[in-house]
């Protein structure tokens, strides 16, 4: 995954919530790589074209992912605040 820095920004592309109200996100970095963001950390990495869509399809068996509009990117701390 490489060195994560506090100033790196991630764009939310998909989100889901479980029965307990916990939120998980699929985010993209500035290079277009997709990550699962859950429990306050980035997990895994998928690169290539349409990485976030492919990751959502791969994780569809465990959660229903809703695509969200592309907005300004967030820092890791911003993602943690958003996901609670």
C-alpha positions as CSV (number, residue, x, y, z in Angstrom):
1,X,0.0,0.0,0.0
2,X,3.0,2.3,0.5
3,X,3.5,5.0,3.0
4,X,0.3,6.7,4.1
5,X,0.6,10.3,5.0
6,X,-1.8,12.6,6.9
7,X,-2.2,14.9,3.9
8,X,-3.2,12.1,1.4
9,X,-6.8,12.6,0.3
10,X,-9.4,10.0,-0.6
11,X,-12.6,10.4,-2.5
12,X,-15.6,8.4,-1.3
13,X,-17.2,6.4,-4.1
14,X,-19.4,3.8,-2.3
15,X,-20.8,3.4,1.1
16,X,-22.8,0.8,3.1
17,X,-24.1,0.4,6.7
18,X,-24.6,-2.8,8.6
19,X,-27.5,-3.7,10.9
20,X,-25.7,-2.0,13.8
21,X,-25.4,1.3,11.9
22,X,-21.6,1.0,11.3
23,X,-20.5,2.6,8.1
24,X,-18.0,1.2,5.6
25,X,-16.7,3.1,2.6
26,X,-14.9,2.3,-0.7
27,X,-12.6,5.2,-1.4
28,X,-10.2,6.2,-4.2
29,X,-6.8,7.8,-3.8
30,X,-5.5,10.4,-6.2
31,X,-4.1,7.7,-8.5
32,X,-7.5,6.0,-8.8
33,X,-6.6,3.0,-6.6
34,X,-9.6,1.8,-4.5
35,X,-9.6,0.8,-0.8
36,X,-12.1,-0.5,1.7
37,X,-12.3,1.9,4.6
38,X,-13.7,0.3,7.7
39,X,-13.0,0.4,11.5
40,X,-11.0,3.6,10.9
41,X,-8.4,2.2,8.6
42,X,-7.8,1.6,4.9
43,X,-7.8,-2.1,4.0
44,X,-6.6,-3.7,0.8
45,X,-5.9,-2.0,-2.4
46,X,-7.2,-2.5,-5.9
47,X,-5.7,-0.7,-8.8
48,X,-6.6,-0.3,-12.5
49,X,-9.5,1.0,-14.4
50,X,-12.8,1.3,-12.5
51,X,-11.2,0.0,-9.3
52,X,-13.8,1.2,-6.9
53,X,-16.7,-0.3,-9.0
54,X,-14.8,-3.6,-9.3
55,X,-14.1,-3.6,-5.5
56,X,-17.8,-2.9,-4.8
57,X,-18.8,-5.8,-7.0
58,X,-16.3,-8.1,-5.3
59,X,-17.6,-7.2,-1.9
60,X,-21.3,-7.3,-2.9
61,X,-21.7,-10.7,-1.2
62,X,-21.1,-9.2,2.3
63,X,-22.8,-5.8,1.8
64,X,-25.0,-3.8,-0.5
65,X,-22.9,-0.8,-1.7
66,X,-24.5,2.4,-2.7
67,X,-22.6,4.6,-5.2
68,X,-22.2,8.2,-4.0
69,X,-21.6,11.3,-6.0
70,X,-17.9,12.3,-6.4
71,X,-17.2,15.2,-4.1
72,X,-14.1,16.8,-2.6
73,X,-11.7,14.3,-1.2
74,X,-11.1,13.7,2.6
75,X,-8.1,13.0,4.7
76,X,-8.0,9.8,6.8
77,X,-9.2,11.8,9.8
78,X,-12.1,13.2,7.8
79,X,-13.1,9.7,6.7
80,X,-13.0,8.6,10.4
81,X,-15.3,11.4,11.4
82,X,-17.7,10.7,8.5
83,X,-17.8,6.9,9.2
84,X,-18.1,7.4,13.0
